[in-house]
């Protein structure tokens, strides 16, 4: 009887306070107000995206805080289907391009799903190769059962989309080559898109790393060379 009375009673929108005839909506908002509420939550999530990309994904704040522009050619990689390896001299925008590409993918994901779903999916991870090598060596020295070197590599191997920044800049040892080979081989075999920046051409990576590694990069990534002057060097001319 109480349910029947509610269905036959007028109801008032929680947001705009307008009164509507029965039956009431599923929630406490009329349809226009509910759409505005969802849109506002989405805008809030987009506003918080920079902090999430920096704190959780690992993208350096420089690449999420400054108004960088994604090159038009890179937009075709979203939605993500295949990896990308950017080669070229220092300061040509390789890292910025991949970070902006990850941001665009996350922005489009927020158009399809909620912020909670995006966080739960945990789609992206950004890793500096030099920092990764130091982390692996530190874990190996400490012999930490909860944070083993293999565990670190396995988590990265299983990440949906991985950015490996500045490949080839790390100090090379047989251990480092083995670790990088494992990581890239796993990702290639399970077809997980991988995004790489390096100052070396693929032919140079043959010598710098290992031909097996460069072969896997060529197999799972489009390789594109970026040219130009070093953007980090600001002109002194006024």
Secondary structure, DSSP 8 states (H G I E B T S, - for coil): -HHHHHHTS-EE-TTT--EE-SS--SSSS-HHHHHHHHHHHHHHHHHHHHHHIIIII---THHHHS-----GGGGGG-S--SEEEEE-STTSSHHHHHHHHHHHHHHHHHHHS-HHHHHHH--EEEEEHHHHHHHHHHHHHHT-SSS-HHHHHHHHHH-SEEEEESTT-S---HHHHHHHHHHHHHHHHTT--EEEEESS-HHHHHHHT-HHHHHHHHHHEEEEE--S--TTS-----
